[in-house]
Amino acid sequence: MNAVSRRWSLTALVAVVATAVVLVVWRPWQASVASLPTTACWGALSADDLRPLAQKDHPLTAATKPGTLQATPQATKDGYSCLLSTGSGKDWSMPVVGPDVNLYFGDLQTSRKVDESLGKVQPLAFGDGNLAWEVAGNDYFVKLGIPCTFQDSAGQPAKGYAVVSLHTVYRLGAPVPPTDLRQAEATMVLKVAKLFAQQYPCPGVTLPDRAPILPDFPWA
């Protein structure tokens, strides 16, 4: 082997060793969040559901209140809350508020009209009898209302809606999050709504197997 060949062989060997060292230290296939819960939000969401909200190098945690979606007088008054948090991230201001479930008596259109006064609203299709929409103003929300019967303050049955909402703050100057994150949030809201309808319960509610493909948000 002449000097040139030896020099090229040595260069190649150094390059291979350097690449191996970089891969051992960097491990790009492991460049993800530190940890994800196996399940969250009363067991409605899996780690795969949560992954789109996760931040690199920040563990995602979840806390629910109360611990069940079944009907209780206090929960009927205060609602149900699942707090998702990843600390501080580059793109999102955490914690994420929701998925929460709040109970509304009467016509849910009133709630949507309030949102229309605060920002741009886009309706979503989650099946007959349900009412869903996105709203983007200073923050971004996705909401899904399902019909349900509760007990009012006098203990009498009253028809209304259980509204599952998820609220995030996007920090890249865009009015709404990227479509893939909006789609992931719509899936989370749907899964929580399905579980709530079963456990509260809200008989007769029909929801799709999957969240609808979200159209572009008509922000202008």
Secondary structure by P-SEA (a helix, b strand, c coil): ccaaaaaaaaaaaaaaaaaaaaaaaccccccccccccccccccccccccccccccccbbbbbbbcccccccccccccbbbbbbbbccccccccccccccbbbbbcccaaaaaaaaaaccbbbbbbcccccccccccccbbbbbbbbbbccccccccbbbbbbbbbbbbbbccccccccaaaaaaaaaaaaaaaaaaaaaacccccccccccccccccccc
